[in-house]
Amino acid sequence: MRVLGYWKIAAALVVVFAAGAVTGSICTHEFLKHGLQRALNFEHWKAGVMHTLQAKLKLTPEQKEKIEAIVEVRGREMRGCFTHAFDDSGHILVRLQNQIDQELTPEQRLIHAQMRKDFRAELKKRFKFDLPEE
């Protein structure tokens, strides 16, 4: 009877641990997805930088105006770098998918074509990003 009691406790702990692991992984995924979307939003980034600078440095109105212009210019540069990096990554992904297709059977290519279509749709939906055409 005592062994059975320990078994129930162990099973309960395993269930609680598993539930926590699943919940944690889902929450982490959503947190990272939301964080990435916010990080790639230039207007949000600019407002955050200005808020932090104002709060910590107590900028004068003249300083705020000048620094905001600097943040705007450098932010556009950063946005261009991100855009370029995403574009390059998109071309690499397309080449990767094409190379994978060369190793597949005709039946597998049909399935892979659907996977590619779904992947493109997900990128467009979540990140408003279109992969380059093949």
C-alpha positions in Angstrom: 0.0 0.0 0.0 2.8 2.4 0.8 4.5 1.8 -2.6 1.2 2.5 -4.3 1.0 5.8 -2.4 4.4 6.9 -3.6 3.5 5.9 -7.2 0.5 8.2 -7.1 2.6 11.1 -5.8 5.3 10.5 -8.4 2.6 10.3 -11.2 1.1 13.6 -10.0 4.5 15.3 -10.0 5.2 14.1 -13.5 1.8 15.4 -14.7 2.4 18.8 -13.0 5.9 19.0 -14.5 4.7 18.1 -18.0 1.9 20.6 -17.8 4.4 23.3 -16.7 6.8 22.4 -19.5 4.1 22.6 -22.1 2.7 25.9 -20.8 6.2 27.3 -20.5 7.1 26.4 -24.1 3.8 27.9 -25.4 4.3 31.1 -23.4 7.9 31.4 -24.5 7.0 31.0 -28.2 4.2 33.6 -28.0 6.5 36.0 -26.0 9.3 35.7 -28.6 6.9 36.1 -31.5 5.4 39.2 -30.0 8.8 40.6 -29.1 10.1 40.1 -32.6 7.1 41.8 -34.1 7.6 44.8 -31.8 11.3 44.9 -32.4 10.8 45.0 -36.2 8.3 47.9 -35.8 10.4 51.0 -36.4 7.9 53.5 -35.0 7.7 51.5 -31.8 11.5 51.3 -31.6 11.9 55.1 -32.1 9.3 55.9 -29.5 11.0 53.5 -27.0 14.4 55.0 -27.5 13.1 58.5 -27.1 11.1 57.5 -24.0 14.2 55.9 -22.4 16.4 58.9 -23.2 13.9 61.4 -21.9 13.3 59.4 -18.7 17.0 58.9 -17.9 18.6 62.0 -19.3 15.8 64.6 -18.7 16.3 66.1 -22.1 15.6 69.8 -22.7 13.0 70.5 -25.5 15.9 71.6 -27.8 17.9 68.4 -27.1 14.8 66.3 -27.6 14.1 67.8 -31.0 17.7 67.3 -32.2 18.1 63.8 -30.8 14.7 62.7 -32.2 15.9 63.8 -35.6 19.1 61.8 -35.1 17.2 58.7 -34.0 14.9 59.1 -37.0 17.8 59.1 -39.5 19.8 56.3 -37.8 16.6 54.3 -37.3 15.9 54.5 -41.1 19.4 53.2 -41.7 18.8 50.3 -39.2 15.5 49.6 -40.9 17.2 49.4 -44.3 19.8 47.0 -42.8 17.0 44.8 -41.5 15.2 44.9 -44.8 18.3 44.0 -46.6 19.1 41.1 -44.2 15.5 39.8 -44.5 15.7 40.0 -48.3 19.0 38.2 -48.4 17.6 35.5 -46.0 14.6 35.1 -48.3 16.7 34.5 -51.3 18.8 31.9 -49.3 15.5 30.2 -48.2 14.3 30.0 -51.8 17.6 28.5 -53.0 17.4 26.0 -50.1 13.9 24.9 -51.0 14.8 24.5 -54.7 17.8 22.4 -53.8 15.7 20.2 -51.5 13.2 19.8 -54.4 16.0 18.3 -56.5 16.4 15.5 -54.1 12.7 14.6 -53.8 10.5 12.2 -55.7 7.6 13.7 -57.7 5.2 12.7 -54.9 7.4 14.3 -52.3 7.7 17.5 -54.4 3.9 17.9 -54.3 3.9 17.7 -50.5 6.9 20.0 -50.3 5.2 22.5 -52.7 2.3 22.7 -50.2 4.7 23.1 -47.3 6.4 26.0 -49.2 3.1 27.6 -49.9 2.1 27.3 -46.2 5.4 28.7 -45.1 5.1 31.7 -47.4 1.6 32.4 -46.1 2.7 32.2 -42.5 5.6 34.6 -43.2 3.2 37.0 -44.8 0.6 36.7 -42.1 2.9 37.0 -39.1 5.7 39.3 -40.3 4.3 40.9 -43.4 7.2 39.5 -45.3 7.1 38.0 -48.8 9.8 35.5 -50.0 11.2 36.3 -53.4 9.8 34.4 -56.3 11.6 31.3 -57.4 
